[in-house]
Amino acid sequence: MDGKLTFGWEEWVALPDLGLPAIKAKVDTGARTSALHAHDIEVFGPAKQPKVRFNVHPIAGRADMAITCSAPLVDRREVTSSNGETEQRFVISSTLAVAGQSWPIEITLTNRQQMSSRMLLGRQALTDHISISPTEKNLQPELSYDDYHTAALKQRAPKRALRIAVLSREDNYSTRRLVEVGEARGHAVEVIDTTRCYMAINAMAPEVHYDGKRLPRYDAVIPRIGASVTAYGTAVIRQFETIGTYCVNGSAGITASRDKLHAHQILASKKIGMPTTAFAASPKDTSNLMGLVGSAPVIVKLLESTQGKGVVLAETKKAAESVIDAFRGLKANFLVQDFVKEAAGEDIRCLVIAGKVVAAMKRTGAEGDFRSNLHRGGSAKVVRITKEERDTAVRAARAFGLGKAGVDLLRSEAGPKVLEVNSSPGFEGIEKATNKDIVGKLYDEIEARVKPQPARKRARG
């Protein structure tokens, strides 16, 4: 320690490990362990190394100002308060900082809602270099609650262990990578089968339940919603959004990107280049539909198609009419698109995360196949993209409000054209083609997004 300190009965302290730059603490030599006002306390992580996640209202009377904290769990013990009540409390270890000095202390977590001081400092925190002057207060430098109202709060926030849910029904490369990379960074990542979630929808306390229990508060949700469960999957995401959980991709963006007709309407409204597209409900309009797109060859595409299924190249007008008649006979919804010949069976997949293209690959269809999907035997290699292609991919992802998107582009004589915006892009093909840690970049964004936001100052009356 740098020197002796004298504490009065109340002092300003900081808990930098928890992201709390200014806390008023009452000094109580009658208590052994220190206590911090906390609520929404939940244990998470592996049983051998459990962590605890909790919220702190650092400013008395400001319930709107909440800092989410997490820390390794040290113990759980019975604590008897000054009024004689005994309570089981979680115990964490953290750093106490005062007057340029810092040292580790143990802290119990409890609800101190009725107390004006958000923290109590017990004997264990008051080491040998501290003397007590019980009739005075604020003998150490005064801190300011203004720290909770500036951007510096976010910059100073410590890296903390996050509790993350991956909504996925498949044990595939992408899901496994999300778990492995998250856990390697010290986060707890739980894979949840979207279709086994069920919801309590009410105004006071909206909840998501799973396997007979209410799901905990997650710091972030990473949706990997299959096309076959889009409607139910987006309903689950909406529930998390209602609770206030950060979702990498929102329900509205996923829904819009999955409806190919709606997706093309959104792209057109933002003046984003795409192949000329036409849609009609009546069989009488087949000829007019063809006329809108141009001469054959054309692409006929089911609205619900994924991974290249339900996508047909019609080389002639007669072939196109036959395909359209067949789809109509199945009562299937479809659209007709201009075939970009110069793309020559190749497209470019741009992976966009948080408004930046983090990787791009060129996909080439298997011999004799105009579709370039890797699931259909296509191949991929890293590619350099132009500024125009990069800007187009970013604008397309932004048009749907997606934090993570695979944007498929065709290189045409008129510039890049968006073929599709995928809200659940796989990571395997693009990570192997580019040798980039795409999932790591996704976690960089999640970690930045869940840092505390500065609170607005209240006007003084």
C-alpha positions in Angstrom: 0.0 0.0 0.0 1.2 3.5 -0.8 0.3 5.0 2.6 -2.2 5.0 5.5 -5.8 6.1 4.9 -8.4 7.4 7.3 -12.0 6.6 6.6 -15.0 8.4 8.1 -18.4 6.7 8.5 -19.2 7.2 4.8 -16.8 7.3 1.9 -16.7 7.4 -1.9 -15.2 4.2 -3.4 -14.8 2.6 -6.8 -15.2 -1.1 -7.9 -13.3 -1.0 -11.2 -13.5 -4.8 -11.8 -17.3 -4.5 -11.8 -17.5 -1.3 -13.9 -18.6 0.9 -11.0 -16.5 4.1 -11.0 -18.3 5.8 -8.1 -20.2 4.3 -5.1 -21.2 5.7 -1.8 -20.2 3.2 0.9 -21.1 3.2 4.6 -18.3 2.0 6.8 -19.4 -0.6 9.4 -16.7 -2.1 11.6 -19.4 -4.3 13.2 -19.9 -6.3 10.0 -17.2 -8.8 8.9 -17.9 -8.9 5.1 -18.8 -6.0 2.8 -22.1 -5.9 1.0 -23.2 -4.4 -2.3 -26.7 -3.6 -3.4 -27.6 -6.0 -6.2 -30.7 -7.4 -7.8 -31.6 -9.9 -10.6 -28.9 -12.2 -9.2 -28.3 -15.4 -11.2 -25.6 -18.0 -11.1 -24.3 -19.2 -14.5 -21.4 -21.1 -16.2 -19.9 -24.5 -15.5 -20.4 -26.1 -12.0 -16.6 -26.2 -11.4 -16.2 -22.5 -12.1 -19.5 -20.8 -11.5 -20.0 -17.1 -12.1 -22.7 -14.8 -10.9 -24.5 -12.1 -13.0 -26.3 -9.3 -11.3 -27.5 -5.7 -11.8 -26.5 -2.7 -9.6 -28.3 0.6 -9.2 -25.3 2.7 -8.2 -27.2 5.9 -7.6 -29.9 5.8 -4.8 -33.3 6.7 -6.2 -32.3 6.1 -9.8 -33.8 2.7 -10.8 -33.4 3.7 -14.5 -29.6 3.6 -14.0 -28.5 0.0 -13.9 -25.0 -1.5 -14.5 -24.9 -5.2 -15.3 -22.0 -7.0 -13.6 -20.6 -10.5 -13.5 -17.8 -12.1 -11.4 -16.6 -15.5 -10.3 -18.6 -16.9 -7.4 -16.4 -17.4 -4.3 -18.9 -18.8 -1.8 -22.5 -18.8 -0.6 -22.9 -18.2 3.1 -25.4 -17.1 5.7 -25.1 -13.5 6.8 -27.0 -11.9 9.7 -27.8 -8.3 9.2 -27.8 -5.6 11.9 -31.6 -6.1 12.4 -31.0 -9.8 13.2 -32.3 -11.2 10.0 -30.3 -14.1 8.5 -30.0 -14.4 4.7 -28.1 -16.7 2.3 -25.9 -14.5 0.1 -23.6 -15.0 -2.9 -20.0 -14.0 -2.2 -17.7 -12.6 -4.9 -14.1 -11.1 -4.8 -13.4 -7.8 -6.4 -11.0 -4.8 -6.2 -11.8 -1.8 -4.0 -10.2 1.4 -5.2 -9.8 4.5 -3.0 -7.4 7.5 -3.4 -5.2 5.9 -6.0 -4.8 2.7 -4.0 -6.6 -0.6 -4.6 -6.8 -4.0 -2.9 -9.0 -7.1 -3.1 -12.0 -7.5 -0.9 -14.9 -10.0 -0.5 -18.4 -8.7 -1.2 -21.8 -10.3 -0.5 -24.7 -9.5 -2.8 -28.0 -8.4 -1.3 -30.9 -6.0 -1.9 -30.1 -2.7 -0.2 -33.0 -0.9 -2.0 -34.0 0.9 1.2 -30.5 2.1 2.0 -29.2 5.4 0.9 -25.6 4.0 0.6 -25.3 1.4 -2.1 -22.5 -0.4 -0.3 -21.4 -1.4 3.2 -17.7 -1.8 4.0 -17.0 -4.4 6.6 -13.9 -5.3 8.7 -12.4 -7.6 6.0 -12.1 -4.7 3.6 -10.6 -2.3 6.2 -7.0 -3.5 6.1 -4.2 -2.6 8.6 -3.4 0.6 6.7 -6.8 2.1 7.3 -7.9 3.9 10.5 -11.5 4.9 11.3 -12.8 8.3 12.4 -16.4 7.5 13.2 -17.7 11.0 13.6 -16.5 12.3 10.2 -17.3 11.5 6.6 -15.9 11.9 3.1 -12.3 12.1 4.3 -11.1 10.6 1.0 -11.3 12.2 -2.4 -14.9 12.8 -3.5 -16.0 10.9 -6.6 -18.9 11.9 -8.9 -22.0 10.2 -10.2 -21.3 12.2 -13.4 -19.1 9.2 -14.4 -22.3 7.3 -15.1 -23.5 10.0 -17.6 -20.5 10.2 -19.9 -19.2 8.0 -22.8 -16.1 7.2 -20.6 -18.3 4.8 -18.7 -18.5 2.5 -21.8 -14.8 2.9 -22.5 -13.7 2.0 -19.0 -16.1 -0.9 -18.6 -14.1 -4.1 -17.8 -14.3 -7.2 -19.9 -16.8 -9.4 -18.1 -18.1 -12.9 -18.6 -21.3 -12.9 -20.6 -24.2 -15.3 -20.6 -25.2 -15.9 -24.2 -27.9 -18.0 -25.8 -27.5 -19.5 -29.3 -31.0 -20.3 -30.7 -30.3 -23.4 -32.9 -31.8 -26.8 -33.6 -28.7 -28.2 -35.3 -25.4 -29.5 -33.9 -23.4 -28.2 -36.9 -20.1 -26.4 -37.5 -21.6 -22.9 -37.0 -23.3 -23.8 -33.7 -20.3 -25.6 -32.4 -18.0 -22.6 -33.3 -20.3 -20.2 -31.5 -20.0 -22.3 -28.4 -16.2 -22.9 -28.6 -15.2 -19.3 -29.4 -17.5 -17.9 -26.7 -16.3 -20.3 -24.0 -12.6 -19.6 -25.0 -13.3 -16.0 -24.2 -14.7 -16.9 -20.8 -18.4 -16.5 -21.6 -21.1 -19.1 -20.8 -22.8 -20.1 -24.1 -26.0 -22.2 -24.0 -27.5 -23.8 -27.1 -31.3 -23.6 -27.0 -33.7 -25.5 -29.3 -35.9 -22.7 -30.6 -39.0 -24.9 -31.0 -38.8 -26.1 -27.4 -39.1 -22.5 -26.0 -42.5 -21.4 -24.8 -43.6 -18.0 -23.7 -45.6 -16.2 -21.0 -46.9 -13.1 -22.7 -48.1 -10.4 -20.3 -47.5 -6.7 -19.8 -45.8 -6.9 -16.4 -43.3 -9.7 -16.7 -42.8 -11.2 -20.2 -40.9 -14.5 -20.0 -39.4 -17.2 -22.1 -39.6 -20.8 -20.7 -37.6 -23.9 -21.6 -37.7 -27.4 -20.3 -40.1 -26.5 -17.5 -38.1 -23.5 -16.2 -38.0 -19.7 -16.9 -35.0 -18.9 -19.0 -32.5 -16.6 -17.2 -31.5 -13.1 -18.3 -29.1 -13.4 -21.2 -26.6 -10.7 -22.1 -27.1 -11.5 -25.8 -29.0 -13.9 -28.0 -27.5 -15.2 -31.3 -30.3 -16.5 -33.5 -29.7 -19.3 -35.9 -33.3 -19.8 -37.0 -34.0 -22.5 -39.7 -36.2 -21.5 -42.6 -38.8 -24.1 -41.6 -39.4 -22.5 -38.2 -39.1 -18.8 -39.2 -42.5 -17.9 -37.8 -42.1 -19.5 -34.4 -38.4 -18.6 -34.2 -39.0 -14.9 -34.8 -41.8 -15.0 -32.2 -39.3 -16.3 -29.6 -36.8 -13.5 -30.6 -39.6 -10.9 -30.2 -40.1 -12.2 -26.7 -36.4 -11.7 -25.9 -36.6 -8.2 -27.5 -39.6 -7.4 -25.2 -37.5 -8.4 -22.2 -34.7 -6.1 -23.4 -32.1 -8.7 -24.4 -29.7 -7.7 -27.1 -30.4 -9.9 -30.1 -27.7 -10.0 -32.8 -30.4 -10.2 -35.5 -33.9 -8.8 -34.7 -37.2 -10.5 -35.5 -38.3 -8.0 -38.1 -35.1 -8.3 -40.1 -35.2 -12.1 -40.1 -38.9 -12.2 -41.1 -38.3 -9.7 -44.0 -35.2 -11.4 -45.3 -36.9 -14.8 -45.4 -39.9 -13.6 -47.5 -38.2 -13.3 -50.9 -40.9 -11.0 -52.3 -40.8 -8.6 -49.3 -37.0 -8.7 -49.3 -36.8 -7.6 -52.9 -39.3 -4.8 -52.2 -37.1 -3.6 -49.4 -34.0 -3.7 -51.6 -35.8 -1.8 -54.3 -37.1 0.8 -51.8 -33.4 1.5 -50.8 -32.3 1.7 -54.4 -30.0 -1.3 -54.0 -29.1 -3.1 -57.2 -30.7 -6.5 -57.8 -31.8 -8.6 -60.8 -35.0 -7.4 -62.4 -37.8 -9.3 -60.5 -41.5 -9.9 -61.2 -44.3 -11.5 -59.3 -48.0 -12.3 -60.1 -50.8 -14.3 -58.6 -52.9 -15.0 -61.6 -52.1 -17.7 -64.3 -53.5 -15.2 -66.9 -50.5 -13.0 -66.3 -47.7 -15.5 -67.2 -46.9 -13.9 -70.5 -46.9 -10.3 -69.0 -44.8 -11.5 -66.1 -42.1 -12.8 -68.6 -42.3 -9.5 -70.4 -41.5 -7.5 -67.3 -38.3 -9.5 -66.7 -37.1 -9.5 -70.3 -36.2 -12.3 -72.7 -35.2 -15.8 -71.7 -33.2 -17.3 -70.0 -34.9 -16.4 -66.7 -34.8 -17.7 -63.1 -38.0 -19.0 -61.5 -37.7 -19.1 -57.8 -40.0 -20.4 -55.0 -40.5 -17.7 -52.3 -39.7 -20.3 -49.6 -36.5 -21.7 -51.4 -33.3 -22.1 -49.4 -29.8 -23.4 -50.3 -30.7 -23.4 -54.0 -33.7 -25.7 -53.7 -36.7 -24.6 -55.6 -34.6 -22.4 -58.0 -34.9 -23.3 -61.7 -33.2 -21.8 -64.8 -35.5 -21.7 -67.8 -33.4 -21.4 -71.0 -36.4 -20.5 -73.3 -39.7 -18.7 -73.0 -41.5 -22.0 -73.5 -39.5 -23.7 -70.8 -40.2 -20.7 -68.4 -43.9 -21.0 -69.1 -43.8 -24.8 -68.3 -42.0 -24.2 -65.0 -44.4 -21.4 -64.0 -47.4 -23.7 -64.9 -45.9 -26.5 -62.8 -45.3 -24.3 -59.8 -48.8 -22.8 -60.1 -50.2 -26.4 -60.2 -48.5 -27.0 -56.9 -50.1 -23.8 -55.6 -46.6 -22.5 -54.8 -45.7 -18.9 -54.5 -42.8 -17.9 -56.8 -41.1 -15.0 -58.5 -39.4 -14.6 -61.9 -35.9 -13.0 -62.2 -33.7 -11.9 -65.0 -30.7 -14.3 -65.4 -27.4 -12.4 -65.1 -25.5 -14.4 -67.8 -22.2 -12.6 -67.2 -22.1 -13.9 -63.6 -21.4 -17.3 -65.3 -22.6 -19.4 -62.3 -20.6 -17.5 -59.8 -21.6 -15.3 -56.9 -19.9 -13.5 -54.1 -20.9 -14.1 -50.5 -20.1 -11.1 -48.3 -20.2 -11.7 -44.5 -21.4 -8.4 -42.9 -21.1 -8.0 -39.1 -22.0 -4.7 -37.4 -22.0 -2.7 -40.7 -18.6 -4.0 -42.0 -17.8 -6.7 -44.5 -15.5 -8.9 -42.5 -14.9 -11.6 -45.2 -15.8 -12.3 -48.8 -15.6 -15.4 -50.9 -16.4 -16.3 -54.5 -18.7 -19.3 -54.9 -18.7 -21.3 -58.1 -21.4 -23.8 -59.0 -20.7 -27.5 -59.6 -20.1 -28.3 -63.3 -23.3 -27.9 -65.2 -25.1 -26.1 -62.3 -25.9 -22.4 -62.5 -26.4 -22.3 -58.7 -23.3 -21.7 -56.6 -24.5 -23.0 -53.2 -21.8 -24.9 -51.3 -24.5 -27.3 -50.1 -25.1 -28.3 -53.7 -21.4 -29.2 -54.4 -20.2 -25.7 -55.3 -16.7 -24.5 -54.4 -15.4 -21.4 -52.7 -12.2 -19.3 -52.6 -11.2 -16.0 -51.1 -11.9 -12.9 -53.3 -11.0 -9.2 -53.3 -14.2 -7.1 -53.6 -14.5 -3.6 -55.0 -15.6 -0.6 -52.9 -18.9 -0.6 -54.7 -19.5 -4.3 -53.9 -18.5 -3.6 -50.2 -20.9 -0.7 -50.0 -23.7 -2.6 -51.6 -23.3 -5.5 -49.1 -23.3 -3.1 -46.1 -26.3 -1.2 -47.4 -28.2 -4.5 -48.0 -27.6 -5.8 -44.4 -28.5 -2.3 -43.0 -31.8 -2.3 -45.0 -32.9 -5.3 -42.9 -31.4 -4.1 -39.6 -29.2 -7.2 -39.4 -26.2 -7.3 -37.1 -24.9 -10.4 -38.9 -25.8 -11.2 -42.5 -24.6 -13.1 -45.5 -25.1 -10.9 -48.6 -24.9 -12.7 -52.0 -23.9 -10.5 -54.9 -23.7 -11.1 -58.6 -21.1 -9.3 -60.7 -23.1 -7.8 -63.6 -22.1 -5.3 -66.4 -24.3 -2.8 -64.6 -22.5 -3.2 -61.3 -23.1 -5.5 -58.2 -26.6 -6.9 -57.9 -27.9 -8.4 -54.6 -29.2 -11.9 -55.1 -30.2 -12.6 -51.4 -29.7 -11.4 -47.9 -29.3 -14.4 -45.5 -30.0 -13.7 -41.8 -28.5 -17.1 -40.6 -25.3 -17.4 -42.7 -23.2 -20.5 -42.1 -19.6 -19.9 -41.0 -17.9 -23.1 -42.2 -17.5 -22.3 -45.9 -16.3 -18.7 -45.5 -14.0 -19.4 -42.5 -12.3 -22.2 -44.4 -12.1 -20.2 -47.7 -10.8 -17.0 -46.1 -8.9 -18.5 -43.1 -10.5 -15.8 -40.9 -11.9 -16.0 -37.4 -15.4 -14.8 -38.4 -17.0 -16.0 -35.1 -14.4 -14.1 -33.1 -15.4 -10.9 -34.9 -19.0 -11.5 -34.1 -18.1 -11.8 -30.4 -16.1 -8.6 -30.6 -19.3 -6.9 -31.6 -21.4 -8.6 -28.9 -18.9 -7.6 -26.2 -18.9 -4.0 -27.4 -22.8 -3.9 -27.6 -23.5 -5.2 -24.0 -21.2 -2.6 -22.3 -23.1 -0.2 -20.1 -24.8 2.8 -21.8 -24.4 6.3 -20.2 -27.6 7.4 -18.4 -29.2 10.7 -19.1 -28.8 13.3 -16.4 -32.0 14.4 -14.7 -32.8 18.1 -14.8 -32.7 19.6 -11.3 -36.0 21.0 -10.2 
